[in-house]
Amino acid sequence: MKEEIKARLEAFRGLMKSAGIAAAIIPQADPHMSEYLASHWQVRRWLSSFTGSAGDLLVTLDDAMLWTDSRYFLQAAAQLEGTGIKLMKDGLLTTPSMTQVLCDTLPAGATVGVDGMLMPYSSLTQLKEALAAKNIKLDCHFDVIDRIWKDRPALPADEVYEHDIRYAGESARDKIAAIMAATKDAGADATLMSALDEIAWTLNIRSNDVKYTPVATSFLYINGSGSTLFIDDAKLTDSVRAYLASQGVVTKPYKDFVSFISNLPSCEHVLVDSAKTAGAIIDILADRAIDGGTTIAAKLKSVKNDVQLAGVRNAMVRDGVALVHAFMELEDLLASGAKVTELTVGELLHKYRSRGENYKDESFGTIAGYGPHGAIVHYEANEETNATLRTEGLLLVDSGAQYLDGTTDITRTICLGKPTADEKKDFTLVMKGHIALARAVFPLGTRGAQLDVLAHQYLWRNGLNYLHGTGHGVGFFLGVHEGPHSIRLNNVEAPLRPGCITSNEPGVYLENVHGIRCENLVLCHKLFTTEFGDFLGFETLTLFPFDRQLFELSLMTEEEIAWLDNYHATVRSRLLPCLTDEKSRKWLIAHTEPLAANN
């Protein structure tokens, strides 16, 4: 595979030379600025062999570099070895940005190539300005991959289906009306949606175009005359066409989108988010584009309505029941001496989740990292790396499911034998941060960056750290990662609002030793009002026990122990009525005993 990657890069460099391109940027992106991509758009993966969901590739005539974040440092180092591609650890103070490298290494008059449909306008503009200051040109029409990727997958053709209002809680027609009203308030005549999850949410439609994320490849244009969905006709059944028509939506071919926006009247002002809309699209719109920042749909989508919240709570019960059966069988297999591997864990989770009502898919590929593999933040086992579990050490399991009535995401770290003092200490420090964030009380308008220190503080005091975000928004039968809000060290302007669902997932990762992460999903909700305004907090939604044997009680306060005992009591009360066999009931009771029972 390494030699094949080298051959692909050389073929790509040949196309660069022919076009007079000194350096080419290959983003991990599609024209919709998606986090997770359909196979057709996995260009960076094809050129580099790196399979992570984040990371951009830079190819020059004699070098290649890949930037990715801390979740993928270990994975990228392993996958890039022998390819000639250098790993650039994004986010570290010692790592220059791609723009810096281009400005520092390319001579004046050189040309950088990129496909303008694969980079958001805001990033493209910043890059263009930085390069221009060094007299370096930017060609935004460098799209040549089809010439060498001969067996490139076609655009996905999966059928679209309606996401029933009994799950969505609001009709597409009503959502469109709310979006159009806010569009007018912003001084625009129309809204352009590129993000696939926003389109799926707005129209109450789903598909299977992206693995684990039920979206349909499309663009949506909404103005005073109606709504136009640009989508391949083969994806639409007669019933879906009738449904869309009933919501005031007409359809046009996906390939006609660029022509459509090119021919809009000059007086039609279109609301866009320059951070989520391809640069090539906004360049076509030119003066007709109004940058409104975070889209209206993204803001509305992030706040779940009462029907959705009821659905999520029900989905969490089914998910918790499935996890009880899966982890119980895992324990039995290990005790019996049977061969159990990391892949076995994913198979068990799928086996029991798929039996649940409203189950559609996993929400991402299961991360089951045993021992040192747990330190690879987004590790995904394969036949080559698949470790056999033993009755010792730590197993990190991060998994989730897509149900018609909710999306789940949970991480548990469990000990497969008798925990060591170091394992207990590291685990407890992570959980202290988890509990501190879960118990947070904060005023309306608070942003995630203002809360992040609550999760990091105990690790920092002990010289430990993690670099990934502490919390990401979660969609409703949509992307397991969604914005605009998040909880992380770097500031994101979007505040946490009542109705938003967010993960709470601090961790710590010791290379070649172990990884620990503890994740629940939490709902932001209003707690009380004083003369100083509204105050918010979190309701924990996820229902499954933490590994009680890993807690070092001497490091915990009475309040922390009480929180954990109360959480386990809630897990027991919610899941026990849904467990019909005596064995699983006894398992849950044993795993939700008060923490003091460990002594």
C-alpha positions as CSV (number, residue, x, y, z in Angstrom):
1,M,0.0,0.0,0.0
2,K,2.9,2.4,0.8
3,E,4.4,2.0,-2.6
4,E,0.9,2.5,-4.2
5,I,0.5,5.8,-2.3
6,K,3.9,7.0,-3.5
7,A,2.8,6.1,-7.1
8,R,-0.4,8.1,-6.7
9,L,1.4,11.1,-5.4
10,E,3.9,11.0,-8.3
11,A,1.0,10.8,-10.8
12,F,-0.6,13.7,-9.0
13,R,2.6,15.7,-9.2
14,G,2.7,15.1,-12.9
15,L,-0.7,16.8,-13.3
16,M,0.6,19.6,-11.1
17,K,3.6,20.2,-13.3
18,S,1.4,20.2,-16.4
19,A,-0.9,22.8,-14.9
20,G,2.0,25.0,-13.6
21,I,1.0,24.3,-9.9
22,A,3.9,24.4,-7.4
23,A,1.8,23.2,-4.4
24,A,-1.7,21.6,-4.2
25,I,-4.0,21.5,-1.2
26,I,-6.3,18.5,-0.9
27,P,-8.8,19.2,1.9
28,Q,-10.8,16.5,3.7
29,A,-14.0,17.9,2.4
30,D,-16.9,17.8,0.0
31,P,-18.9,20.6,-1.6
32,H,-21.1,20.6,1.5
33,M,-18.3,21.1,4.1
34,S,-19.2,17.8,5.7
35,E,-17.2,16.3,8.6
36,Y,-17.9,12.8,7.3
37,L,-17.7,12.1,3.6
38,A,-19.3,9.8,1.1
39,S,-16.7,7.6,-0.7
40,H,-16.8,9.8,-3.8
41,W,-15.2,12.6,-1.9
42,Q,-12.5,10.7,0.0
43,V,-9.8,12.2,-2.2
44,R,-7.4,12.9,0.6
45,R,-7.7,9.4,2.0
46,W,-7.0,7.9,-1.5
47,L,-3.9,10.1,-1.9
48,S,-2.5,9.6,1.5
49,S,-3.8,6.3,3.1
50,F,-4.7,8.3,6.2
51,T,-8.3,7.3,7.2
52,G,-9.1,9.8,9.9
53,S,-12.1,12.1,9.6
54,A,-10.0,15.3,9.9
55,G,-6.8,16.3,8.2
56,D,-5.7,18.2,5.1
57,L,-2.9,17.2,2.7
58,L,-0.4,19.5,1.0
59,V,1.5,18.2,-2.0
60,T,4.4,20.1,-3.5
61,L,6.6,19.0,-6.4
62,D,9.1,17.4,-4.0
63,D,7.3,17.0,-0.6
64,A,4.0,16.1,1.0
65,M,2.6,17.0,4.5
66,L,-0.6,16.2,6.3
67,W,-2.1,18.3,9.1
68,T,-4.4,16.6,11.6
69,D,-5.4,17.2,15.2
70,S,-4.5,15.4,18.4
71,R,-7.3,12.8,18.1
72,Y,-5.3,11.3,15.2
73,F,-1.6,11.9,16.0
74,L,-0.8,8.2,16.8
75,Q,-3.1,6.8,14.0
76,A,-1.7,9.2,11.4
77,A,1.9,8.5,12.3
78,A,1.3,4.8,11.8
79,Q,-0.7,5.1,8.6
80,L,1.7,7.7,7.0
81,E,4.8,5.7,7.8
82,G,6.7,4.8,4.6
83,T,4.5,7.0,2.3
84,G,6.9,10.0,2.2
85,I,4.1,12.2,3.8
86,K,5.2,14.1,6.8
87,L,2.8,14.4,9.8
88,M,2.1,17.9,10.9
89,K,0.6,17.9,14.4
90,D,-2.0,20.6,14.2
91,G,-2.7,22.6,17.3
92,L,0.8,22.4,18.8
93,L,2.6,25.7,19.2
94,T,5.6,24.2,17.4
95,T,3.6,23.2,14.3
96,P,3.4,25.8,11.5
97,S,0.1,26.2,9.7
98,M,-0.2,25.1,6.1
99,T,-0.5,28.7,5.1
100,Q,2.8,29.5,6.9
101,V,4.6,26.6,5.1
102,L,3.3,27.8,1.8
103,C,4.4,31.4,2.4
104,D,7.8,30.5,3.8
105,T,8.8,27.9,1.2
106,L,7.3,28.9,-2.2
107,P,9.0,31.6,-4.3
108,A,7.2,34.7,-5.5
109,G,5.2,34.1,-8.6
110,A,4.4,30.5,-7.7
111,T,0.9,29.1,-8.0
112,V,-1.0,27.1,-5.3
113,G,-3.9,24.9,-6.6
114,V,-7.1,23.9,-4.8
115,D,-10.6,22.9,-5.8
116,G,-12.7,25.9,-4.7
117,M,-15.7,23.6,-4.1
118,L,-13.8,21.8,-1.3
119,M,-12.9,24.8,0.8
120,P,-15.2,27.2,2.7
121,Y,-15.2,30.8,1.4
122,S,-13.8,32.2,4.7
123,S,-10.8,29.9,4.7
124,L,-10.2,30.4,1.0
125,T,-10.3,34.2,1.4
126,Q,-7.8,34.1,4.2
127,L,-5.5,31.8,2.3
128,K,-5.7,34.0,-0.8
129,E,-4.9,37.2,1.1
130,A,-1.9,35.6,2.9
131,L,-0.5,34.2,-0.4
132,A,-1.0,37.5,-2.2
133,A,1.1,39.3,0.4
134,K,4.0,37.0,-0.7
135,N,3.1,37.5,-4.4
136,I,1.9,33.8,-4.6
137,K,-1.1,33.1,-6.8
138,L,-4.1,30.8,-5.9
139,D,-5.8,28.8,-8.6
140,C,-9.2,27.8,-7.2
141,H,-10.1,25.5,-10.1
142,F,-7.5,22.8,-9.7
143,D,-9.7,19.7,-9.9
144,V,-7.8,17.0,-11.6
145,I,-8.2,13.9,-9.4
146,D,-10.5,12.1,-11.9
147,R,-7.6,11.8,-14.3
148,I,-5.7,9.5,-12.0
149,W,-8.4,8.0,-9.7
150,K,-9.8,5.7,-12.4
151,D,-12.1,3.7,-10.2
152,R,-13.4,6.6,-8.1
153,P,-16.8,5.8,-6.5
154,A,-19.8,7.5,-8.1
155,L,-21.9,9.9,-6.2
156,P,-24.1,8.0,-3.7
157,A,-27.5,7.0,-5.1
158,D,-29.3,5.8,-1.9
159,E,-33.0,6.6,-1.8
160,V,-34.4,9.4,0.4
161,Y,-37.1,8.7,2.9
162,E,-39.3,10.8,5.1
163,H,-38.4,11.3,8.8
164,D,-41.9,11.2,10.2
165,I,-43.2,14.1,12.2
166,R,-44.0,11.9,15.1
167,Y,-40.3,11.8,15.6
168,A,-39.3,15.2,14.3
169,G,-42.0,17.1,16.2
170,E,-42.3,19.9,13.6
171,S,-43.2,19.9,9.9
172,A,-40.8,20.9,7.1
173,R,-43.3,23.6,6.1
174,D,-43.2,25.2,9.5
175,K,-39.4,25.1,9.6
176,I,-39.1,26.6,6.2
177,A,-41.4,29.4,7.3
178,A,-39.3,30.1,10.4
179,I,-36.1,30.1,8.3
180,M,-37.6,32.5,5.7
181,A,-38.9,34.9,8.4
182,A,-35.4,35.0,9.9
183,T,-33.9,35.4,6.5
184,K,-36.0,38.5,5.9
185,D,-35.0,39.9,9.3
186,A,-31.4,39.5,8.2
187,G,-32.0,41.7,5.2
188,A,-31.8,38.9,2.6
189,D,-34.2,37.6,0.0
190,A,-33.2,33.9,0.1
191,T,-31.2,31.4,2.1
192,L,-28.8,28.9,0.6
193,M,-28.1,25.7,2.5
194,S,-25.1,23.5,1.7
195,A,-24.7,21.5,4.9
196,L,-26.4,18.1,4.4
197,D,-27.5,17.7,8.0
198,E,-29.2,21.2,7.9
199,I,-31.1,20.2,4.7
200,A,-32.1,16.8,6.2
201,W,-33.4,18.5,9.4
202,T,-35.2,21.3,7.5
203,L,-37.1,19.0,5.2
204,N,-37.5,16.0,7.6
205,I,-35.8,13.7,5.1
206,R,-33.0,11.2,5.6
207,S,-30.9,8.9,3.4
208,N,-27.7,6.8,3.6
209,D,-25.3,8.8,1.5
210,V,-22.7,9.1,4.3
211,K,-21.8,6.2,6.5
212,Y,-23.3,6.5,10.0
213,T,-24.9,9.8,9.1
214,P,-28.4,9.6,7.5
215,V,-28.2,12.5,5.0
216,A,-28.8,13.0,1.3
217,T,-26.4,14.7,-1.1
218,S,-28.2,17.9,-2.1
219,F,-28.4,21.7,-1.9
220,L,-31.4,23.6,-0.7
221,Y,-32.5,27.1,-1.9
222,I,-35.3,28.9,0.0
223,N,-36.8,32.3,-1.1
224,G,-40.1,34.0,-1.1
225,S,-41.3,32.0,-4.1
226,G,-40.7,28.6,-2.4
227,S,-38.0,26.0,-1.8
228,T,-35.9,24.2,-4.4
229,L,-34.0,21.0,-3.5
230,F,-31.2,20.1,-5.9
231,I,-30.8,16.3,-5.7
232,D,-30.3,13.4,-8.1
233,D,-33.7,12.3,-9.3
234,A,-32.8,8.6,-8.9
235,K,-32.8,9.2,-5.1
236,L,-36.5,10.2,-5.0
237,T,-39.4,7.7,-4.8
238,D,-42.8,8.8,-5.9
239,S,-43.9,9.0,-2.2
240,V,-41.0,11.2,-1.3
241,R,-41.7,13.5,-4.3
242,A,-45.3,13.8,-3.2
243,Y,-44.2,14.4,0.4
244,L,-41.8,17.2,-0.7
245,A,-44.5,18.8,-2.9
246,S,-46.9,18.8,0.1
247,Q,-44.3,20.9,2.0
248,G,-43.9,23.3,-0.9
249,V,-40.6,21.9,-2.1
250,V,-39.8,21.5,-5.8
251,T,-36.8,19.4,-6.9
252,K,-34.2,19.9,-9.6
253,P,-31.2,17.8,-10.6
254,Y,-28.1,18.1,-8.4
255,K,-25.9,18.9,-11.4
256,D,-28.0,22.0,-12.1
257,F,-27.2,23.8,-8.9
258,V,-24.2,25.8,-10.1
259,S,-26.1,26.9,-13.2
260,F,-29.1,27.9,-11.1
261,I,-27.1,30.2,-8.7
262,S,-25.2,31.6,-11.7
263,N,-28.4,32.8,-13.2
264,L,-30.0,34.3,-10.1
265,P,-31.2,37.9,-10.6
266,S,-28.6,40.5,-9.4
267,C,-31.2,42.0,-7.0
268,E,-31.7,38.7,-5.1
269,H,-29.6,38.8,-1.9
270,V,-28.7,35.3,-0.6
271,L,-27.9,34.6,3.0
272,V,-25.0,32.2,3.4
273,D,-22.5,31.1,6.1
274,S,-19.1,31.8,4.7
275,A,-17.5,29.2,7.0
276,K,-19.7,26.4,5.7
277,T,-20.3,27.4,2.1
278,A,-17.7,26.5,-0.6
279,G,-15.6,29.4,-1.8
280,A,-16.5,28.6,-5.4
281,I,-20.2,29.0,-4.7
282,I,-19.9,32.4,-3.0
283,D,-17.6,33.5,-5.7
284,I,-20.4,32.8,-8.2
285,L,-22.9,34.6,-6.0
286,A,-20.5,37.6,-5.7
287,D,-22.3,40.7,-4.5
288,R,-25.6,38.8,-4.1
289,A,-24.1,36.9,-1.1
290,I,-24.8,38.1,2.5
291,D,-22.6,36.4,5.1
292,G,-25.0,35.9,8.1
293,G,-22.5,33.7,10.1
294,T,-24.0,30.6,11.6
295,T,-27.0,29.5,9.5
296,I,-30.5,29.9,10.8
297,A,-31.1,26.2,10.3
298,A,-28.0,25.3,12.4
299,K,-29.2,27.4,15.3
300,L,-32.7,26.1,15.2
301,K,-31.6,22.5,14.7
302,S,-29.4,22.5,17.8
303,V,-32.3,23.2,20.1
304,K,-34.4,20.1,20.4
305,N,-38.1,20.4,20.8
306,D,-40.2,18.5,23.4
307,V,-41.0,15.6,21.0
308,Q,-37.4,15.1,20.1
309,L,-36.3,15.2,23.8
310,A,-38.9,12.6,24.7
311,G,-37.6,10.5,21.8
312,V,-34.0,10.9,22.9
313,R,-34.8,9.9,26.5
314,N,-36.6,6.7,25.2
315,A,-33.7,6.0,22.8
316,M,-31.3,6.3,25.8
317,V,-33.2,3.6,27.7
318,R,-33.0,1.2,24.7
319,D,-29.4,2.0,24.2
320,G,-28.6,1.4,27.9
321,V,-30.5,-2.0,27.8
322,A,-28.4,-3.0,24.8
323,L,-25.2,-2.0,26.5
324,V,-26.1,-4.1,29.6
325,H,-26.5,-7.2,27.5
326,A,-23.4,-6.5,25.4
327,F,-21.1,-5.9,28.4
328,M,-22.6,-8.7,30.3
329,E,-21.8,-11.1,27.5
330,L,-18.3,-9.6,27.1
331,E,-17.7,-10.5,30.8
332,D,-19.0,-14.0,30.3
333,L,-16.8,-14.6,27.3
334,L,-13.7,-13.4,29.1
335,A,-14.5,-15.5,32.1
336,S,-15.0,-18.6,29.9
337,G,-11.6,-18.3,28.4
338,A,-13.0,-17.8,24.9
339,K,-10.9,-15.7,22.5
340,V,-12.3,-12.1,22.6
341,T,-10.9,-9.3,20.5
342,E,-11.5,-5.6,20.0
343,L,-13.6,-6.4,17.0
344,T,-15.7,-8.7,19.1
345,V,-16.7,-5.7,21.2
346,G,-18.1,-3.9,18.2
347,E,-19.9,-7.0,17.1
348,L,-21.6,-7.4,20.5
349,L,-22.7,-3.8,20.6
350,H,-24.2,-4.1,17.1
351,K,-25.9,-7.4,18.0
352,Y,-27.8,-6.0,20.9
353,R,-28.4,-2.5,19.6
354,S,-29.8,-3.7,16.3
355,R,-32.5,-5.6,18.2
356,G,-33.9,-2.4,19.6
357,E,-37.0,-0.5,18.4
358,N,-36.3,2.3,15.9
359,Y,-32.6,1.2,15.4
360,K,-31.2,2.3,12.0
361,D,-27.4,2.2,12.2
362,E,-24.4,2.9,14.3
363,S,-23.7,6.7,14.8
364,F,-20.0,6.1,14.1
365,G,-17.5,3.2,13.9
366,T,-17.1,1.7,17.3
367,I,-13.8,2.5,19.0
368,A,-12.7,-0.4,21.1
369,G,-9.1,0.2,22.2
370,Y,-7.5,-2.3,24.5
371,G,-4.4,-1.3,26.6
372,P,-2.1,0.9,24.5
373,H,-4.7,1.1,21.7
374,G,-6.9,3.1,24.1
375,A,-4.4,5.9,23.8
376,I,-5.2,6.3,20.1
377,V,-8.1,8.7,20.5
378,H,-10.0,7.7,17.4
379,Y,-8.7,4.2,17.1
380,E,-10.7,1.7,15.0
381,A,-9.7,-1.9,15.1
382,N,-9.1,-3.8,11.8
383,E,-7.9,-7.3,11.0
384,E,-4.3,-6.2,11.2
385,T,-4.4,-4.3,14.5
386,N,-7.2,-6.4,16.2
387,A,-5.9,-7.1,19.8
388,T,-7.0,-10.0,21.9
389,L,-8.4,-9.0,25.2
390,R,-7.0,-10.5,28.4
391,T,-8.2,-10.4,32.0
392,E,-6.0,-7.4,32.8
393,G,-5.7,-3.8,31.8
394,L,-8.1,-1.2,30.5
395,L,-10.5,-1.3,27.6
396,L,-11.9,2.0,26.2
397,V,-15.2,1.6,24.3
398,D,-16.6,4.6,22.5
399,S,-19.8,3.8,20.5
400,G,-23.2,5.0,19.5
401,A,-26.3,4.4,17.5
402,Q,-28.8,6.1,15.2
403,Y,-32.4,5.5,16.2
404,L,-35.3,7.2,14.4
405,D,-36.0,9.0,17.7
406,G,-32.5,9.9,18.7
407,T,-28.7,9.7,18.3
408,T,-26.5,8.2,21.1
409,D,-22.8,8.5,21.9
410,I,-21.2,6.9,25.0
411,T,-17.7,6.1,26.1
412,R,-16.8,3.8,29.0
413,T,-13.4,2.7,30.2
414,I,-13.5,-0.7,32.0
415,C,-10.9,-2.7,33.8
416,L,-10.7,-6.3,32.6
417,G,-8.8,-7.5,35.8
418,K,-7.7,-6.0,39.0
419,P,-7.0,-2.3,38.5
420,T,-3.5,-0.9,39.3
421,A,-3.0,2.2,41.5
422,D,-2.1,4.2,38.4
423,E,-5.1,3.1,36.5
424,K,-7.4,4.1,39.3
425,K,-5.7,7.4,39.8
426,D,-5.9,8.4,36.1
427,F,-9.5,7.2,35.8
428,T,-10.6,9.1,38.9
429,L,-9.0,12.3,37.8
430,V,-10.8,12.0,34.5
431,M,-14.1,11.3,36.3
432,K,-13.6,14.2,38.7
433,G,-13.6,16.5,35.6
434,H,-16.6,14.7,34.1
435,I,-18.6,15.2,37.4
436,A,-17.5,18.8,37.7
437,L,-18.8,19.6,34.3
438,A,-22.0,17.6,34.8
439,R,-22.7,19.6,38.0
440,A,-22.0,23.0,36.5
441,V,-24.4,25.9,37.0
442,F,-23.8,28.9,34.7
443,P,-25.6,32.0,33.4
444,L,-27.5,32.2,30.1
445,G,-25.1,33.2,27.4
446,T,-22.2,31.1,28.7
447,R,-20.0,29.6,26.0
448,G,-18.4,26.2,26.1
449,A,-14.8,27.6,26.4
450,Q,-15.8,29.2,29.7
451,L,-16.7,25.8,31.1
452,D,-13.9,23.7,29.7
453,V,-11.5,24.2,32.6
454,L,-14.0,22.4,34.9
455,A,-13.2,19.2,33.0
456,H,-9.4,19.8,32.7
457,Q,-8.6,21.1,36.1
458,Y,-7.8,17.9,38.0
459,L,-5.7,16.5,35.2
460,W,-3.7,19.8,34.9
461,R,-3.0,19.7,38.7
462,N,-1.3,16.3,38.1
463,G,0.6,17.3,35.0
464,L,-1.8,15.5,32.7
465,N,-3.8,16.8,29.7
466,Y,-5.9,16.0,26.7
467,L,-6.1,18.1,23.6
468,H,-9.4,17.1,22.0
469,G,-12.7,18.9,22.8
470,T,-14.5,18.2,26.0
471,G,-18.0,18.4,24.4
472,H,-19.6,18.4,21.0
473,G,-23.2,19.0,20.0
474,V,-25.2,16.0,19.0
475,G,-27.8,15.8,16.3
476,F,-31.3,14.2,16.4
477,F,-31.1,11.1,14.1
478,L,-28.4,13.1,12.3
479,G,-24.7,13.8,12.8
480,V,-23.2,12.6,16.0
481,H,-21.2,15.8,15.9
482,E,-23.1,19.0,15.3
483,G,-22.7,22.7,16.0
484,P,-22.7,25.5,16.5
485,H,-22.0,25.0,20.2
486,S,-19.2,23.0,21.7
487,I,-17.1,22.7,24.9
488,R,-13.4,23.1,24.2
489,L,-10.4,25.2,25.1
490,N,-10.5,27.4,22.0
491,N,-13.4,29.8,22.0
492,V,-16.5,29.1,19.9
493,E,-18.9,32.1,20.0
494,A,-22.1,30.0,20.1
495,P,-23.4,29.9,23.6
496,L,-24.9,26.8,25.3
497,R,-28.7,27.1,25.1
498,P,-31.6,25.3,26.7
499,G,-32.5,22.3,24.5
500,C,-29.0,21.7,23.2
501,I,-27.5,18.3,23.7
502,T,-23.7,18.1,24.2
503,S,-21.2,15.4,25.1
504,N,-19.3,15.5,28.3
505,E,-16.1,13.5,27.6
506,P,-12.8,14.3,29.3
507,G,-10.0,11.8,28.9
508,V,-6.3,11.1,29.3
509,Y,-4.0,9.2,26.9
510,L,-0.6,7.7,27.8
511,E,1.1,6.5,24.7
512,N,1.9,2.7,24.8
513,V,0.2,2.5,28.2
514,H,-3.6,3.1,28.2
515,G,-6.3,5.6,27.3
516,I,-9.2,6.7,29.5
517,R,-12.3,8.5,28.4
518,C,-15.7,8.8,30.2
519,E,-18.5,10.2,28.1
520,N,-22.2,10.9,28.7
521,L,-24.5,13.1,26.7
522,V,-26.1,16.0,28.6
523,L,-29.0,18.3,28.0
524,C,-28.6,22.0,28.7
525,H,-31.7,23.2,30.5
526,K,-32.9,26.1,32.7
527,L,-32.4,25.7,36.4
528,F,-33.6,28.9,38.0
529,T,-33.9,32.7,37.7
530,T,-32.6,35.4,40.0
531,E,-32.2,39.2,39.8
532,F,-29.0,38.3,37.9
533,G,-30.8,36.5,35.1
534,D,-31.5,32.9,34.0
535,F,-29.1,30.2,35.2
536,L,-28.6,26.9,33.3
537,G,-27.3,23.4,34.0
538,F,-27.0,20.0,32.6
539,E,-29.3,16.9,32.7
540,T,-27.4,13.7,32.1
541,L,-29.2,11.7,29.4
542,T,-27.0,8.6,28.9
543,L,-27.9,5.6,31.0
544,F,-25.2,3.1,31.7
545,P,-22.9,2.5,34.8
546,F,-19.3,3.6,35.1
547,D,-16.8,0.9,36.2
548,R,-17.0,1.3,40.0
549,Q,-13.8,-0.7,40.7
550,L,-11.8,2.0,39.0
551,F,-12.6,4.8,41.4
552,E,-10.0,5.8,43.9
553,L,-12.2,7.1,46.8
554,S,-9.4,8.9,48.6
555,L,-9.2,11.3,45.7
556,M,-12.9,12.1,45.7
557,T,-15.1,14.5,47.7
558,E,-18.4,13.6,49.3
559,E,-20.2,15.6,46.7
560,E,-18.5,13.7,43.9
561,I,-19.4,10.4,45.4
562,A,-23.0,11.5,46.0
563,W,-23.3,12.6,42.3
564,L,-22.0,9.2,41.1
565,D,-24.3,7.3,43.4
566,N,-27.3,9.4,42.4
567,Y,-26.4,8.8,38.7
568,H,-26.2,5.1,39.2
569,A,-29.5,5.1,41.1
570,T,-31.1,6.8,38.1
571,V,-29.5,4.3,35.7
572,R,-30.9,1.5,37.8
573,S,-34.4,2.9,38.1
574,R,-34.7,3.7,34.3
575,L,-33.2,0.4,33.0
576,L,-34.3,-2.2,35.5
577,P,-38.0,-2.2,34.4
578,C,-36.8,-2.9,30.8
579,L,-34.6,-5.9,31.7
580,T,-36.8,-9.0,31.6
581,D,-34.3,-11.7,32.6
582,E,-33.0,-12.2,36.1
583,K,-29.4,-12.4,35.1
584,S,-29.3,-9.0,33.5
585,R,-31.3,-7.5,36.4
586,K,-28.7,-8.9,38.9
587,W,-25.9,-7.6,36.7
588,L,-27.3,-4.0,36.6
589,I,-28.0,-4.0,40.3
590,A,-24.4,-5.2,41.1
591,H,-22.9,-2.5,38.8
592,T,-25.0,0.4,40.2
593,E,-24.4,-0.2,43.9
594,P,-23.4,2.9,45.9
595,L,-19.7,3.7,45.5
596,A,-19.1,3.3,49.2
597,A,-19.8,-0.4,48.7
598,N,-16.4,-0.7,47.0
599,N,-14.7,-0.4,50.4
